[in-house]
Amino acid sequence: MPQSNPAKMRSWLFAPGDSEKKMAKAADGQADIVLLDLEDSVMPESKPAAREMVHNFLASRDDRHRLWVRVNPLSSGDIEADLDAIMPAAPGGLFLPKAEGRPDMDALDAMLTTREKLHGIESGATKVAALVTETPRSMFTTGDYEGAPRLVAMSWGAEDLSSALGARVQFNDNGGYMPTFELARSLCLLGAVAAGVAPVETIQADFRDLEGLKDRALLVRSQGYRGMLAIHPAQVPIINEAFTPTAQEIAHARAIIAAFDANPGAGTVGLDGAMLDRPHLALAKAMIDSADL
């Protein structure tokens, strides 16, 4: 049963796996990827029922390439049961929380390979995104994911890290993250780019502050992030717009490419009074590639 990657990975919307209504609302919306959650939003005693509910929901849909599942961490003792329940329905991918480096990816790959073969799914079709800053140990392994099997994206989280550290405050008086959490954001970005996968910004908990969400999404996109997690459907259109190149940006990128094409072999070119070098050309090409998805 072949799978394909979602064309875009701008918005990643969580939906609790123990609510068919919320899963349906999320899947029927505009999110590029829907994360059916078996971890934090489901109480331990409700996980068996949630696994069955997620399986049935996946099996009922024909857009499973964009329906992913956040499983429980490898350290939880629950992930094998998660996979046994959901893999027969062939989710598009998995979201692995509390990842602590390449060995975790290899272990998950082995689990998935066995189940893909068992259920007639193309080997390697089930893609993985990893949450890479949720434990203190994980902060030291964010640069270890290059070549990790199945990995297509890396994200970060402040809530579990805050709990592990005993940190009572995540934000400073200006609304920005405190230094440790800003470090987590930077390490995720650097690690994802080094691994050649998409860096994805963490959630904004205040889902009512859509203006603040827009500002934040545009800020992290300007730093290199390719998408953002969401916890409410109202956040999705804001995120999609923020991570979609504007017509003006595309026109400027095409002008840069045209300027270099007109001067083959040149290391620098002039455009609109500015001197541009090869890194500007690389950024312009990346912009066009993202717009073409």
C-alpha positions as MATLAB code, in Angstrom:
seq = 'MPQSNPAKMRSWLFAPGDSEKKMAKAADGQADIVLLDLEDSVMPESKPAAREMVHNFLASRDDRHRLWVRVNPLSSGDIEADLDAIMPAAPGGLFLPKAEGRPDMDALDAMLTTREKLHGIESGATKVAALVTETPRSMFTTGDYEGAPRLVAMSWGAEDLSSALGARVQFNDNGGYMPTFELARSLCLLGAVAAGVAPVETIQADFRDLEGLKDRALLVRSQGYRGMLAIHPAQVPIINEAFTPTAQEIAHARAIIAAFDANPGAGTVGLDGAMLDRPHLALAKAMIDSADL';
ca = [
       0.000    0.000    0.000;
       2.124    2.965   -1.215;
       2.072    6.306    0.548;
       3.122    9.754   -0.614;
       4.475   12.712    1.307;
       2.210   15.710    1.834;
       2.996   18.418   -0.710;
       3.331   21.048    2.006;
       4.386   20.998    5.640;
       3.466   24.510    6.790;
       0.778   23.765    9.382;
       0.722   20.756   11.739;
      -2.562   20.649   13.677;
      -2.978   18.489   16.784;
      -6.254   16.668   17.434;
      -6.829   14.447   20.477;
      -7.021   10.789   19.525;
      -9.873   10.103   21.933;
     -12.285   12.505   20.202;
     -13.694   11.465   16.848;
     -15.390   14.856   16.533;
     -12.160   16.811   16.979;
     -10.211   14.512   14.677;
     -12.825   14.962   11.965;
     -12.891   18.738   12.379;
      -9.105   18.906   12.102;
      -8.927   16.573    9.104;
     -11.683   18.426    7.254;
      -9.846   21.728    7.650;
      -6.927   23.405    5.906;
      -3.988   21.952    7.867;
      -1.238   20.501    5.725;
      -0.692   17.769    8.313;
      -3.084   16.625   11.044;
      -1.495   15.063   14.131;
      -3.849   12.560   15.735;
      -2.553   12.534   19.291;
      -2.083    9.458   21.449;
       0.316   11.127   23.866;
      -0.254   14.193   26.042;
      -3.903   14.869   25.245;
      -5.008   11.330   26.159;
      -5.146   10.109   29.740;
      -3.364    6.780   30.437;
      -6.574    4.918   31.142;
      -8.060    6.175   27.845;
      -5.155    5.169   25.574;
      -6.447    1.697   24.578;
      -9.764    3.150   23.428;
      -7.989    6.064   21.725;
      -5.764    3.678   19.748;
      -8.813    1.896   18.399;
     -10.509    5.205   17.629;
      -7.465    6.526   15.735;
      -7.193    3.284   13.753;
     -10.847    3.433   12.762;
     -10.612    7.088   11.851;
      -7.567    6.506    9.647;
      -9.214    3.537    7.963;
     -12.231    5.668    7.094;
     -10.242    8.345    5.233;
      -8.685    8.505    1.767;
      -6.281   11.344    2.672;
      -4.092    9.349    5.048;
      -0.925   10.830    3.524;
      -1.640   13.980    5.590;
      -2.967   12.192    8.668;
      -0.102   11.473   11.049;
      -0.113   10.104   14.585;
       1.762   11.423   17.589;
       2.705    8.205   19.325;
       3.989    7.849   22.862;
       7.745    8.146   23.514;
      10.068    5.196   23.078;
      10.749    5.326   26.811;
       7.063    5.120   27.748;
       6.424    1.428   27.186;
       3.330    2.378   25.160;
       4.714    2.834   21.667;
       4.555   -0.828   20.626;
       0.844   -0.910   21.457;
       0.372    2.370   19.559;
       2.022    0.939   16.448;
       0.206   -2.399   16.633;
      -3.090   -0.504   16.679;
      -2.513    2.144   14.028;
      -0.173    0.638   11.441;
      -2.811   -1.636    9.864;
      -4.537    1.619    8.800;
      -1.328    3.028    7.238;
      -0.967    6.556    8.652;
       0.996    8.989    6.532;
       3.587    9.467    9.236;
       4.431    9.482   12.912;
       5.312   12.320   15.255;
       7.822   11.016   17.812;
       7.927   12.950   21.101;
      10.925   13.147   23.450;
      13.395   11.984   20.801;
      16.958   11.886   22.114;
      19.075   11.393   19.002;
      19.790    9.084   16.085;
      19.478    5.804   18.070;
      15.818    6.606   18.727;
      15.216    7.041   15.011;
      16.917    3.740   14.228;
      14.831    1.949   16.855;
      11.595    3.400   15.487;
      12.636    2.549   11.938;
      13.044   -1.103   12.922;
       9.611   -1.158   14.558;
       8.009    0.391   11.496;
       9.815   -1.804    8.980;
       8.465   -4.936   10.652;
       4.904   -3.625   10.691;
       5.005   -2.234    7.148;
       5.962   -5.698    5.897;
       3.251   -7.312    8.008;
       0.511   -5.012    6.686;
       1.551   -4.737    3.043;
       2.775   -1.152    3.271;
       5.638   -0.044    1.039;
       8.884   -0.221    3.001;
       9.892    3.206    4.298;
       6.585    4.812    3.338;
       5.750    5.836    6.902;
       7.594    9.111    7.458;
       8.659   10.518   10.825;
       8.924   13.934   12.432;
      10.701   14.201   15.776;
      10.294   16.489   18.773;
      13.926   17.003   19.704;
      14.163   19.292   22.768;
      11.668   17.917   25.282;
      14.226   16.477   27.708;
      17.504   17.921   29.010;
      19.440   15.055   27.389;
      17.833   15.701   24.011;
      19.250   19.220   23.883;
      22.716   17.713   23.458;
      21.728   15.491   20.520;
      19.952   17.911   18.187;
      22.882   17.737   15.756;
      22.846   13.926   15.539;
      19.991   13.372   13.074;
      21.765   13.570    9.713;
      20.884   10.489    7.668;
      18.246    9.325   10.148;
      15.834    6.927    8.412;
      12.384    8.240    7.527;
      12.999   11.649    9.120;
      11.417   14.572    7.230;
      10.981   17.223    9.947;
      12.152   18.248   13.409;
      10.282   20.366   15.921;
      10.851   21.511   19.464;
       8.782   21.948   22.589;
       8.992   24.082   25.707;
       6.348   22.532   27.963;
       7.955   19.154   28.697;
      11.401   20.722   28.872;
      10.117   23.300   31.333;
       8.651   20.555   33.497;
      11.859   18.522   33.414;
      13.928   21.540   34.399;
      11.550   22.726   37.103;
      11.340   26.052   35.263;
       8.302   28.042   36.371;
       8.724   30.793   33.768;
       9.090   30.278   30.014;
       8.662   33.863   28.815;
      10.314   37.165   29.657;
       8.508   40.462   30.183;
       8.588   41.223   26.452;
       6.791   37.998   25.565;
       9.865   36.277   24.162;
      11.222   32.972   25.419;
      13.697   32.851   28.271;
      17.267   31.954   27.199;
      17.065   28.179   27.720;
      13.965   27.879   25.550;
      15.353   30.243   22.927;
      18.372   27.934   22.851;
      16.071   24.967   22.245;
      14.463   26.792   19.317;
      17.878   27.590   17.823;
      19.232   24.063   18.305;
      16.172   22.601   16.587;
      16.623   24.910   13.616;
      20.338   24.194   13.315;
      19.880   20.469   13.757;
      17.087   20.235   11.197;
      18.991   22.172    8.550;
      22.116   20.103    9.204;
      20.020   16.940    8.764;
      18.392   18.268    5.595;
      14.846   18.157    6.995;
      12.171   20.771    7.668;
      12.414   22.736   10.943;
       8.963   23.243   12.465;
       8.208   25.865   15.129;
       6.454   24.817   18.323;
       2.912   25.725   19.360;
       1.515   29.042   20.488;
      -0.602   28.102   23.499;
      -2.797   31.223   23.390;
      -4.902   30.259   20.380;
      -7.002   33.429   20.660;
      -4.049   35.741   19.940;
      -4.067   35.460   16.158;
      -2.174   38.724   15.601;
       0.552   37.539   17.916;
       0.586   34.208   16.104;
       1.027   35.946   12.759;
       3.938   38.024   14.055;
       5.611   34.991   15.573;
       5.136   32.822   12.488;
       6.606   35.494   10.227;
       9.513   35.973   12.620;
      10.503   32.315   12.776;
      10.012   31.909    9.031;
      12.458   34.780    8.508;
      14.968   32.808   10.588;
      14.592   29.634    8.524;
      11.649   27.719    9.976;
       9.429   26.063    7.355;
       6.241   25.489    9.346;
       4.589   25.592   12.761;
       2.576   23.393   15.109;
      -1.024   24.385   15.880;
      -3.450   23.441   18.647;
      -6.622   25.030   17.268;
      -8.138   25.106   13.758;
      -8.319   28.920   13.879;
      -4.519   29.042   13.900;
      -4.127   27.089   10.671;
      -4.989   29.779    8.058;
      -2.651   32.243    9.795;
       0.208   29.734    9.746;
      -0.416   28.704    6.144;
      -0.349   32.303    4.978;
       2.744   33.185    6.997;
       4.743   30.284    5.547;
       3.613   30.831    1.953;
       5.866   33.111   -0.122;
       4.124   36.310   -1.209;
       3.877   37.386   -4.822;
       6.371   40.160   -4.090;
       8.848   37.707   -2.564;
       8.531   35.374   -5.544;
       8.992   38.223   -8.012;
      12.125   39.384   -6.195;
      13.529   35.848   -6.106;
      12.949   35.466   -9.837;
      14.668   38.789  -10.468;
      17.719   37.583   -8.530;
      17.850   34.346  -10.499;
      17.448   36.244  -13.781;
      20.270   38.607  -12.839;
      22.655   35.722  -12.255;
      21.455   33.953  -15.412;
      22.293   37.112  -17.351;
      25.804   37.069  -15.899;
      26.950   33.424  -16.037;
      29.988   32.734  -13.912;
      29.633   35.951  -11.928;
      30.126   35.738   -8.179;
      28.157   38.915   -7.546;
      25.523   40.910   -9.425;
      23.834   44.254   -8.878;
      20.057   44.477   -8.468;
      18.012   47.513   -7.458;
      21.068   49.270   -6.073;
      22.211   46.284   -3.989;
      25.159   43.972   -4.558;
      24.134   40.316   -4.290;
      26.359   37.253   -4.036;
      25.862   33.504   -4.385;
      24.135   32.961   -1.008;
      21.410   35.346   -2.203;
      21.002   33.164   -5.306;
      20.674   30.038   -3.161;
      18.006   31.713   -1.035;
      16.133   32.834   -4.147;
      16.128   29.326   -5.584;
      14.924   27.888   -2.278;
      12.119   30.456   -2.271;
      10.979   29.405   -5.746;
      11.182   25.727   -4.811;
       8.971   26.279   -1.759;
       6.469   28.262   -3.822;
       6.253   25.457   -6.386;
       5.216   22.809   -3.850;
];
